[in-house]
Amino acid sequence: MHLLKSSIHRFNTFLVAKSKLLPPTSHSTRSSHNYAESFYATDDNEYDLFIETARKFVLDEVVPKAGHYDETGEYPWELVRKAHELGLMNTDTPEEYGGLELPLPTKARLYEEFGYGCTGLGTSLMVNELAQIPLRLAGSTYLRDKYIRKMTESPILASYAVTEANAGSDLANLKTRAELRMGHFVLNGSKVWITNGGIADWFFVLARTDFQMNAPRSTAFSGFIVDASTAGITVGKKEQNMGQRCSDTRTIHFDNVIVPLENVVGEPGDGFKLAMRSFDRTRPIVAAMACGLSRRALDAATTYATQRKTFGRPLTDHQGISFKLANMAMNLELSRLAMTKAATIVEENGKDAAYFSSIAKCFAADTAVRAASDAIQVFGGNGFNKEYPVEKLLRDAKLLQIYGGTSEIQKLVVSRRLVARYV
């Protein structure tokens, strides 16, 4: 812990020196975050400057440009480079590799800010860190030195290539194969909906290495680090998605791709367990982004409702609207509580980490979709128009219920663990 405090102290000094990178934040935008600040008021204030820097970056850099990237579908390299320069990427990377090794609850606070600004950007940065988790959990010193260290040195991105056309929620149905031949693995198969697929420097790939029909999923798969420049890799077109449109999502084909033995993460057969542990650590982050999006929806709806008048009175004077805003606020606070508890338990390797991370992701994602939809309703016809910010929130929010395990899968995880206590 003393190493972490030392790291944060050095980082705070770094932030002060870098403060000239960001213009001053106006009082009007700062005031919209009072509830977020009060919710986290009991946290150790050693992280406050870090979160304030993230908030400042989001308000002054991300929010004004998010609409442009949504409209064009361009990847927001300008924002990524600035986020890296400010130290807002690779935040739980170990200190020995140039990272901050932030505890998960603090990282969640950061990603709430990203979710407030643009979940498409947040998703790209989150997946960049998701790809590194198996390396931190089980990677050799060689792999960590080669692939993690460079992430903190320059704004490059990694990708997590797991999902397949017939293996989304059902990961045990993966068909991508890695066969051991003449001292190396040969990788064949395709991955779909891969975030950062067209811009990644390297991939974490989950592939089947035990081809027996009855092989248990706990030992049938292995994880590999594969350089994006390796011969035999073909990157598909950028998907034109409903929301989170600036995020680079592609299909990746592997055709007789040679992977050295030293690029196996952990032991052969450990891949499925590594993937599941990585998801447990990421689901509170998805919940955090959902909280940020819900907060953005609440801010937008409340601001609009105080200014828009009907029948000679502000919308907030009408109970139908004021109760809608109250429900948005209550569900946001409950989402934060679930997210914070899950992040704390996962960080401490506590019992039932999967249970609590599934609750947090499911509840917060469902809340975000509902909050965005309610914000549109408050805006009325204006909410259905691209000139106003809330229709993008609904398009972006929907993906939070799908990736990283659908809301239905989260409920399955919760219900199975719940029932197991009674039988």
C-alpha positions in Angstrom: 0.0 0.0 0.0 2.9 2.4 0.7 4.1 1.9 -2.9 0.6 2.8 -4.1 0.5 6.0 -2.0 4.0 6.9 -3.2 2.8 6.4 -6.8 -0.3 8.5 -6.3 1.8 11.3 -4.7 4.1 11.3 -7.7 1.2 11.2 -10.0 -0.5 14.2 -8.3 2.7 16.1 -8.7 2.7 15.1 -12.4 -0.9 16.3 -12.7 -0.1 19.7 -11.3 2.7 20.1 -13.8 0.4 18.9 -16.7 -2.5 21.1 -15.7 -1.7 23.6 -18.5 -2.9 20.9 -21.0 -6.5 21.6 -20.1 -8.4 24.9 -20.2 -10.3 26.1 -17.1 -13.6 24.3 -16.4 -16.5 26.7 -16.2 -18.5 27.0 -13.0 -21.7 26.0 -14.9 -20.4 22.6 -16.0 -18.6 21.9 -12.7 -21.8 22.4 -10.7 -23.6 19.6 -12.5 -21.4 17.1 -10.7 -22.2 18.0 -7.1 -24.0 14.7 -6.4 -21.1 12.6 -7.8 -18.7 14.6 -5.6 -20.9 14.1 -2.5 -21.4 10.4 -3.1 -17.6 9.8 -3.0 -16.9 12.4 -0.3 -15.9 9.8 2.2 -13.2 8.3 -0.1 -9.5 8.8 0.7 -8.8 12.3 -0.8 -5.4 11.1 -2.2 -7.3 10.3 -5.4 -9.4 13.5 -5.6 -6.9 15.4 -7.9 -6.8 12.4 -10.2 -10.6 12.2 -10.5 -10.8 16.0 -10.8 -8.4 15.8 -13.7 -10.5 13.1 -15.4 -13.7 15.2 -14.9 -12.0 18.3 -16.3 -10.8 16.3 -19.3 -14.3 14.9 -19.9 -16.1 18.2 -19.6 -13.7 20.3 -21.6 -12.5 17.8 -24.2 -14.8 14.8 -24.6 -18.3 16.3 -24.2 -17.8 19.0 -26.9 -16.4 16.5 -29.4 -18.5 13.3 -28.7 -21.2 14.4 -31.1 -18.7 14.8 -33.9 -17.3 11.3 -33.4 -20.7 9.8 -33.1 -21.8 11.4 -36.4 -18.7 10.5 -38.4 -17.8 7.2 -36.7 -14.1 8.3 -36.7 -11.9 6.8 -34.0 -11.1 9.6 -31.4 -7.4 9.4 -31.6 -7.1 13.0 -30.4 -8.9 12.3 -27.2 -7.0 9.0 -26.7 -3.6 10.7 -27.0 -4.6 13.4 -24.6 -6.0 10.8 -22.1 -2.7 8.9 -22.3 -0.7 12.1 -21.9 -2.7 12.9 -18.7 -2.2 9.5 -17.3 -5.8 8.4 -17.6 -5.1 5.2 -19.5 -3.7 1.9 -18.2 -4.5 3.0 -14.7 -4.4 -0.3 -12.9 -1.2 -1.4 -14.6 1.5 -2.4 -12.0 3.8 0.4 -10.9 6.9 -1.6 -12.0 5.6 -1.2 -15.6 5.0 2.5 -15.4 1.4 2.3 -14.2 -0.5 3.6 -11.1 -1.9 0.2 -10.0 -5.1 1.9 -8.9 -7.5 0.0 -6.8 -10.7 -1.0 -8.7 -13.0 1.3 -6.8 -10.9 4.3 -7.8 -10.7 3.1 -11.4 -14.5 2.8 -11.3 -14.7 6.5 -10.4 -12.6 7.3 -13.4 -14.8 5.3 -15.7 -17.9 7.0 -14.4 -16.5 10.2 -15.7 -15.7 8.5 -19.1 -19.3 7.3 -19.2 -20.6 10.8 -18.6 -18.7 12.0 -21.6 -18.9 9.2 -24.1 -19.3 5.5 -23.5 -17.8 4.8 -26.9 -14.5 6.3 -25.8 -14.8 4.6 -22.4 -15.4 1.2 -24.0 -12.3 1.5 -26.1 -10.1 2.4 -23.1 -11.8 -0.3 -20.9 -11.2 -3.0 -23.5 -7.6 -1.9 -23.8 -7.2 -2.6 -20.1 -9.3 -5.8 -20.3 -6.8 -7.3 -22.7 -4.1 -6.7 -20.2 -5.8 -8.4 -17.2 -4.9 -12.0 -18.2 -1.3 -10.9 -18.5 -1.3 -9.4 -15.1 -3.0 -12.5 -13.6 -0.9 -15.2 -15.2 1.5 -13.8 -17.8 5.1 -14.6 -17.7 7.7 -12.0 -16.9 8.7 -12.0 -20.6 5.1 -11.3 -21.8 4.5 -8.6 -19.2 7.8 -6.9 -20.1 7.1 -7.1 -23.8 3.4 -6.2 -23.9 2.4 -4.3 -20.8 5.3 -1.9 -20.4 4.9 -0.3 -23.8 1.2 0.5 -23.1 2.3 3.1 -20.6 5.1 4.5 -22.8 2.9 5.5 -25.8 -0.8 5.7 -26.7 -1.2 2.2 -28.2 -4.1 0.0 -27.7 -4.8 -3.7 -27.1 -7.8 -5.8 -28.0 -9.7 -8.7 -26.3 -10.5 -11.3 -29.0 -12.9 -13.8 -27.4 -16.4 -13.5 -28.9 -17.4 -15.6 -31.9 -20.5 -15.7 -34.2 -21.9 -18.7 -32.3 -20.2 -18.0 -28.9 -21.2 -14.8 -27.3 -22.8 -15.6 -24.0 -21.9 -19.3 -24.6 -18.2 -19.0 -24.6 -17.8 -22.8 -24.1 -18.9 -23.1 -27.8 -15.8 -21.3 -29.1 -14.6 -22.8 -32.4 -11.3 -21.0 -32.9 -8.5 -23.6 -32.6 -4.9 -23.4 -31.6 -3.0 -26.6 -32.6 0.5 -27.4 -31.4 2.8 -28.1 -34.3 6.5 -28.3 -34.5 7.2 -26.2 -31.4 4.6 -23.4 -31.9 0.8 -23.0 -32.0 -1.1 -22.5 -35.2 -4.3 -20.4 -34.8 -7.3 -20.7 -37.0 -10.8 -19.2 -36.6 -12.7 -15.9 -36.5 -13.7 -13.5 -33.8 -16.6 -11.0 -34.0 -17.6 -7.7 -32.4 -14.0 -7.1 -31.4 -13.5 -3.7 -29.8 -10.3 -1.9 -31.0 -10.0 -4.6 -33.7 -8.7 -2.4 -36.4 -6.4 -0.2 -34.3 -4.9 -2.7 -31.8 -1.2 -3.3 -31.5 -1.9 -6.8 -30.1 -4.7 -9.2 -29.2 -5.5 -11.4 -26.3 -7.1 -14.4 -28.0 -9.0 -17.3 -26.4 -8.8 -20.5 -28.4 -9.6 -24.2 -28.0 -6.5 -26.4 -27.4 -8.3 -29.6 -26.3 -10.3 -30.9 -29.2 -12.1 -33.8 -27.5 -15.9 -33.4 -27.6 -16.3 -34.0 -23.8 -13.4 -31.8 -22.7 -14.4 -29.7 -19.8 -14.5 -26.0 -20.5 -12.3 -25.3 -17.5 -9.4 -26.9 -19.3 -10.3 -26.9 -23.0 -9.2 -23.4 -23.8 -5.9 -21.4 -23.7 -5.1 -17.7 -23.9 -2.6 -16.3 -26.3 -1.0 -12.9 -27.0 -0.9 -12.3 -30.7 0.8 -9.4 -32.4 -1.6 -7.6 -34.8 1.0 -7.5 -37.5 1.4 -11.3 -37.5 1.0 -13.0 -41.0 -2.4 -14.6 -41.5 -4.5 -12.0 -39.6 -7.2 -10.3 -41.6 -9.1 -7.4 -40.2 -12.7 -6.9 -41.3 -14.6 -3.7 -42.0 -15.5 -1.3 -39.2 -19.0 -2.2 -38.0 -21.7 0.5 -38.4 -23.3 0.2 -35.0 -26.4 1.8 -33.5 -24.5 3.5 -30.7 -21.0 3.9 -29.3 -20.1 4.7 -32.9 -16.6 6.0 -32.3 -15.5 2.7 -30.9 -13.7 0.6 -33.5 -15.5 -2.8 -33.7 -14.5 -5.4 -36.3 -14.3 -9.1 -37.2 -10.8 -10.6 -37.0 -9.9 -13.7 -39.0 -6.9 -15.9 -38.1 -5.7 -18.1 -40.9 -2.8 -20.4 -39.9 -1.4 -17.7 -37.7 1.8 -18.9 -36.0 2.0 -18.1 -32.2 5.2 -18.8 -30.3 5.0 -21.1 -27.3 6.1 -18.2 -25.0 3.0 -16.3 -26.0 0.7 -18.6 -24.1 -0.8 -16.8 -21.1 -0.4 -18.9 -18.0 -0.6 -22.7 -18.5 -2.2 -24.3 -21.5 -5.8 -25.0 -20.5 -6.1 -22.0 -18.2 -7.7 -19.7 -20.8 -11.4 -20.0 -19.8 -10.7 -19.4 -16.1 -8.6 -16.3 -17.0 -11.3 -15.0 -19.3 -13.9 -15.4 -16.5 -11.7 -13.7 -13.9 -11.1 -10.8 -16.3 -14.8 -10.3 -16.9 -15.4 -10.2 -13.1 -12.9 -7.3 -12.9 -14.4 -5.5 -15.9 -18.1 -5.8 -15.0 -17.9 -3.1 -12.2 -16.3 -0.9 -14.8 -19.2 -1.3 -17.2 -21.5 -0.5 -14.3 -19.4 2.6 -13.6 -19.8 3.8 -17.2 -23.5 3.1 -16.9 -23.6 5.3 -13.8 -21.9 8.1 -15.8 -24.3 7.8 -18.6 -27.3 7.9 -16.2 -25.8 10.9 -14.5 -25.5 12.7 -17.9 -29.1 11.8 -18.7 -30.3 13.2 -15.3 -28.2 16.3 -15.7 -29.6 17.0 -19.1 -33.2 16.2 -18.2 -33.2 18.2 -15.0 -31.6 21.2 -16.7 -34.1 21.1 -19.5 -37.0 20.6 -17.2 -36.1 23.7 -15.1 -35.9 25.9 -18.2 -38.8 24.5 -20.4 -42.2 25.9 -19.5 -45.6 24.4 -20.3 -48.9 26.0 -19.2 -46.9 28.9 -17.9 -44.9 26.8 -15.4 -41.5 25.0 -15.5 -41.7 21.2 -16.3 -40.4 20.5 -12.8 -43.6 21.9 -11.3 -45.5 19.1 -12.9 -45.6 16.0 -10.8 -45.4 13.6 -13.8 -42.0 15.1 -14.7 -40.7 15.7 -11.2 -41.3 12.1 -10.2 -39.6 10.9 -13.3 -36.5 12.9 -12.4 -36.7 11.6 -8.8 -36.8 8.0 -10.0 -33.8 8.7 -12.3 -31.9 10.1 -9.3 -32.8 7.2 -6.9 -31.8 4.5 -9.4 -28.5 6.3 -10.1 -27.6 6.3 -6.5 -28.5 2.6 -6.1 -26.4 1.8 -9.2 -23.5 3.6 -7.6 -23.9 1.6 -4.4 -24.0 -1.7 -6.2 -21.0 -0.7 -8.4 -18.9 0.4 -5.5 -19.6 -2.7 -3.5 -18.8 -4.9 -6.4 -15.6 -3.1 -7.2 -14.5 -3.3 -3.6 -15.2 -7.1 -3.3 -13.5 -7.9 -6.6 -10.5 -5.8 -5.6 -10.2 -7.7 -2.3 -10.7 -11.1 -4.0 -13.7 -11.5 -1.8 -16.3 -14.2 -1.7 -19.0 -14.0 -4.4 -17.2 -11.5 -6.5 -19.0 -12.8 -9.6 -22.3 -12.5 -7.9 -21.9 -8.9 -6.9 -20.2 -7.8 -10.2 -23.1 -9.4 -12.1 -25.7 -7.5 -9.9 -23.9 -4.2 -10.4 -23.5 -4.6 -14.2 -27.1 -5.7 -14.8 -28.7 -3.1 -12.5 -26.6 -0.2 -13.6 -26.9 -1.0 -17.3 -30.7 -1.4 -17.1 -30.8 1.8 -15.2 -28.8 3.6 -17.8 -31.2 2.5 -20.6 -34.2 3.6 -18.6 -32.6 6.9 -17.6 -31.8 7.8 -21.2 -35.3 6.8 -22.4 -36.8 9.0 -19.6 -34.6 11.9 -20.5 -35.9 11.7 -24.1 -39.4 11.7 -22.7 -38.7 14.8 -20.6 -37.3 16.6 -23.7 -40.4 15.5 -25.7 -40.1 16.0 -29.5 -36.7 17.7 -29.0 -35.4 14.5 -27.3 -35.9 12.6 -30.6 -33.8 15.1 -32.5 -30.0 14.8 -33.0 -29.6 18.5 -32.2 -30.1 17.6 -28.6 -27.8 15.3 -26.6 -30.2 12.7 -25.1 -31.0 10.5 -28.2 -27.3 9.6 -28.4 -27.4 8.5 -24.7 -30.1 5.9 -25.4 -28.3 4.5 -28.5 -25.0 4.3 -26.4 -26.7 2.8 -23.3 -28.2 -0.2 -25.1 -24.8 -1.8 -25.6 -24.1 -1.8 -21.9 -26.9 -4.4 -21.5 -25.2 -6.6 -24.1 -21.4 -6.7 -24.0 -19.4 -8.2 -21.2 -22.3 -10.6 -20.7 -25.9 -9.7 -21.4 -28.3 -8.6 -18.7 -29.9 -12.0 -19.0 -26.6 -13.8 -18.4 -26.0 -11.6 -15.4 -29.4 -12.6 -13.9 -28.5 -16.3 -14.6 -25.2 -15.9 -12.7 -27.1 -14.2 -9.8 -29.9 -16.7 -9.7 -27.6 -19.8 -9.8 -25.5 -18.5 -6.9 -28.6 -17.5 -5.0 -30.3 -20.9 -5.4 -27.0 -22.7 -4.5 -27.3 -21.2 -1.0 -30.6 -23.0 -0.4 -29.9 -26.5 -1.7 
